[in-house]
Amino acid sequence: MSNPQTEQWQTLSRQHHLAPFTDYQALNRKGARIITKASGVYLWDSEGHKILDGMAGLWCVNVGYGREELVEAAAAQMRELPYYNLFFQTAHPPALELAQEIAQLAPEGLDHVFFTGSGSEANDTVLRMVRHYWATLGQPDKQVVIGRWNGYHGSTIAGASLGGMKGMHAQGGLPIPGIEHIDQPYWYGEGGDMTPEDFGVWAAEQLEKKILDVGEGRVAAFIAEPIQGAGGVIVPPDSYWPKVREILAKYDILFVADEVICGFGRTGEWFGSQYYDLKPDLMPIAKGLTSGYIPMGGVVVHERVVKVLDRGGEFAHGFTYSGHPVAAAVALANIRLLKREGIVTQVKTQTAPYLQQRWRELAEHPLVGEARGVGLVAAIELVKNKETRERYSGLEVGMRCREHCFANGLVMRAVGDTMIIAPPLVINKEEIDELIDKARTCLDLTVREVSGKG
Ligand SMILES: *Cc1c(COP(=O)(O)O)cnc(C)c1O
């Protein structure tokens, strides 16, 4: 180690910090990597290594690091009004202007916003809101929300319950009652001998099956990410969403499109719901809303839901920091920057087609069974046998690949043996070339390590 401070920080981490989603013993053995600064699409660690951030932080730094406009917006708002709440029939300009801005970008009819501090809080809000909606309509039995196995909707009790991560359910007695899960549209991993099209229809039909099993009179809503992010960038087959929409049209239930990752330009549209032509009733948002410069989330709600809520008396729900003025000011600056620089259009017409074309070249690598993606989000599947899709067993190939990436100046995340990226939306073509070159180098290093084993 070249910087003595690195070790001091690692000691602080061992002595005083409990990190999210972390095996503490493993981290303590190794020592945390300390990230100290960032600019554009690059991070620097405390040892001075420059790292291309292929994950935009945690899918959130859409405008890239170091944008003064967002810094200025926060400072100006802190001087003017650093805090006030939205309870007790009060409001403030940043939250109201942001709600209008989001309503203008969202699909037709989604014109109201309930603000939260995070994506998890947004999904807690969703759960209470959809149940309250049906109770107000005189159908209090409609309480069950259907989610998907391997979906991710956050880490609070409601978020983790709506999500379908079995490892999360195993800790803390989840899911809570009234939440059901159906299979995910993960063709490469679970499609077997079916064609992607047939499998997409099959996966959508699981929704209908579940509605009928539970009983339409007991189902409040279906929640899903347009593209599953944390589950491993699961891009559904083309047949999936049209079939789901057909099923949703048949039954009187609400549809929640979790846009926490897909929102704010990730797919080349403002929202994943526009990319797939979904017509959700509610859209949880967070992450790219502020490009991660400050925490904020929300639920965008369709007017047909709002009309019912209007009759429901007090909606007894909210957070101290709902619509926090500084966060709202940063979100406004972020959206205005995305618009002014035409970043979402640039993703759609320039960088997404380029990234997706270059990313698919990785499919020729001996370790890669599939390369897929949409917009600026993509995945590769690491396999032992491309024909049979057999994995390397017990070798943690994904983790090995991730470590090679870090060591070679690239953040690429591992979800099991699926490697995923979601770079800042401002990434340019040279930086995409660098990302692909580094990814290929790391795949070479990984395959050299594991071939002949597992
Ligand atoms: C990250 C994420 C969440 C949770 O957001 P937090 O801000 O971490 O609470 C919810 N839904 C999806 C789809 C996410 O990716």
The ligand as a Tripos MOL2 file, in Angstrom:
@<TRIPOS>MOLECULE
LIG
   15    15     1     0     0
SMALL
NO_CHARGES

@<TRIPOS>ATOM
      1 C1        -32.1700    0.1730   -5.6850 C.3       1 LIG1
      2 C2        -33.5630   -0.2490   -5.9270 C.ar      1 LIG1
      3 C3        -34.5630   -0.0540   -4.9680 C.ar      1 LIG1
      4 C4        -34.2530    0.4480   -3.5940 C.3       1 LIG1
      5 O1        -33.8010    1.7500   -3.5760 O.3       1 LIG1
      6 P1        -32.9840    2.2810   -2.2880 P.3       1 LIG1
      7 O2        -32.7990    3.7370   -2.6000 O.co2     1 LIG1
      8 O3        -31.7170    1.4970   -2.2130 O.co2     1 LIG1
      9 O4        -33.8400    2.0660   -1.1070 O.co2     1 LIG1
     10 C5        -35.8600   -0.3580   -5.3150 C.ar      1 LIG1
     11 N1        -36.1650   -0.8400   -6.5240 N.ar      1 LIG1
     12 C6        -35.2360   -1.0690   -7.4610 C.ar      1 LIG1
     13 C7        -35.6490   -1.5750   -8.8020 C.3       1 LIG1
     14 C8        -33.8930   -0.7960   -7.1950 C.ar      1 LIG1
     15 O5        -32.9650   -1.0520   -8.0980 O.3       1 LIG1
@<TRIPOS>BOND
     1     1     2 1
     2     2     3 ar
     3     2    14 ar
     4     3     4 1
     5     3    10 ar
     6     4     5 1
     7     5     6 1
     8     6     7 2
     9     6     8 1
    10     6     9 1
    11    10    11 ar
    12    11    12 ar
    13    12    13 1
    14    12    14 ar
    15    14    15 1
@<TRIPOS>SUBSTRUCTURE
     1 LIG1         1 GROUP 0 **** ****
